[in-house]
Amino acid sequence: GLAASDQMNDRPTNNYATLNPLAGGTTSTFTEGNLVGTCPTTNGAVMSTIALPSTGKWYCEFEFDSVTTYATVGVGRMGMKGWNATQEAAAECAILLGQASDPPEYGVIGSDFTEGTTTGTPTAIAADTVYGLMWDADASDKTLKVTDGTTTTSCTYTTTPSYDIGFIFATSSTSLTGTVRVNFGQDPTLSGSVSGGAGSEFYLTKPEGYSALSTANLPTPTIAKGHEYFNTLLYDDGTGAKTFGAADNLSPDLVWVKSRGSSNNHKLTDSLRGVQKSMESDTVDAEVTESSNVGVTVFGADGFTIGSSSSTTGPYADQTGTGTGMVGWGWKQDSTPGFKIVEWTGDTNTSQEIDTSGTPALGAAPDFGIFKSLASANWYVYHKSLTALNYLTLDTPDSQTGYDGDLWTVGEWDSDSIKVGDDSYGLYLNTNTQDYVAYLFSEVSGFSKFGIYTANQAVDGPFVWLGFRPAFLMIKERSSSYENWTMLDSKRSTFNLADDYIYGDTDGSEGDGYNGVDFLSNGFKVRTGGDSINYGTDYIFAAFAEQPFKY
């Protein structure tokens, strides 16, 4: 029969974390269902597949087979591969506990963590000994603890980063490898290393109030079905009604269409400005009111309608070229998905306040925003991961640009309003009597993510945790003027590698073979060593969910 170590507590309704082979680097090795990992040399690390939620108390177990002198455990940024800051620049931010230096000590790597109070005396992690690792996110100062079942060492942190972190296990040495066995609740034998714990999740006694890091214990997402608030639609039948599907129940307020096989402009139409009023993300052109029965003529209960006079070689209903017709992306405006469309008229004040609290309310300060004058002007993009006082332009591949004036006063944005500034620096979002529109998004756990990752210029590219399987992904290098706005989705790429890309800042047809990623249940993995998504340094992204990871 099966050995106890080959029988897992995993089941379809409750998947436990494992070590993540997609974040371990090319020199890491994983066995026993990714519950045993060998850390590579040069400060290597392996980490959990599931991020630690922002609330709750979380527990797992580990045992090092070797390298006790340099064994290190803690929490770190999801996707990082080691402690050494030179390996992945700013991505290498983590805290350490029980690091065996000379003598063993508490440690902080990266300024995003600030050490508070310590309890107990750290000792070198012993080989062939099972330890419990705990993270308390409910404490006023988040707390990390290590215990051997008898003695507990802990450290509090007065500040922690806003990005996602997970449990991490490493060797803090430039010349040694180490093997670690872990148990997140599925195997109390730690892959056959110990006996006991039969019928239980853990070998040691799990501290009261702590939970295993598993899908059943993750917070319930606000949105269980992402397609009710965002979806992608493919069509090659020309004009007429286009439906996402009755089961999707998606009545879009923003429709963005692009021909896949021809060089036609992008077309954006929204319910606030009204049907047949379009703008183009790849140009600075002013808003256009299309002629009779051209463009998006209806925002329907489960889709939209392309007017009967729209050209079958044009940007709404193209049936030519080498591609397969059209793609349309639709977003529903509502407080639940954190999406709101606003309009205003410029008044030249240095800080005009724009209400975002009216029905539907945005519900939080925006994390991502796309701004456009209805006259001829650039599209300005705000993203929370841009360098402070910087913006991008959606209609160009230009790098982020700093501004001295008040293009927008982000520090004064909140859940009820945003503020835009005057024209004194030639950045026009508040010209007197000029009309504007903005698409504002606030992050909703399990549905949307607006973040950043650091390139490594390798085919084994970065792993990015989202907390959901993506349906749509837009990526832009923030500091390069040569890399386009890359748009990917799960309808045009129905299996991995997802590499059917469209550039949001050009009228070019769809391409493939470059800019590829794997769409995963918990995020995405970059699978190209260059091009527009892994060639530069830091890439911002906007992602919307197909399904939360919990399900």
Protein Blocks (a to p, Z undefined) as FASTA:
>chain_A
ZZfklpcfbdfklccddddfklnojkbcceehipaccddehhiacddfbdcdfbdcdddd
dddfbhkllgccddddehiabfblklnommlgcddehiacdddddddehjkbccfbdedj
dddddehiacdddddfkbmbacddddehlaccddddfbdcfbdcddddddddfkbccddd
ddehlamngnolagejihiabfbdcdehiacddfklpccdfblblmlmgccdddfehpad
ddfbjklopacfbdcdddfkbccddddddfknoghiacdfkbcbdcddddehiajfbdcf
kbccddfkbcfkbmklpcgdjbehjadddddddfklopacdddddehiabdcddfkbccd
ehiacfbdcdddfbdcddddddfkbcehiacdfkbcbdcdddfblfbafklgcfkbccdd
dfknopafbbghiacddddddddehkaccdddddehiablcdddehiacfbdcdddfkbc
kbccddddfklmmbdcdfbdcdfkbcbdcdehiaiacddfkbccdfbfbljllmmmbdcd
ddddfbdfkZZ
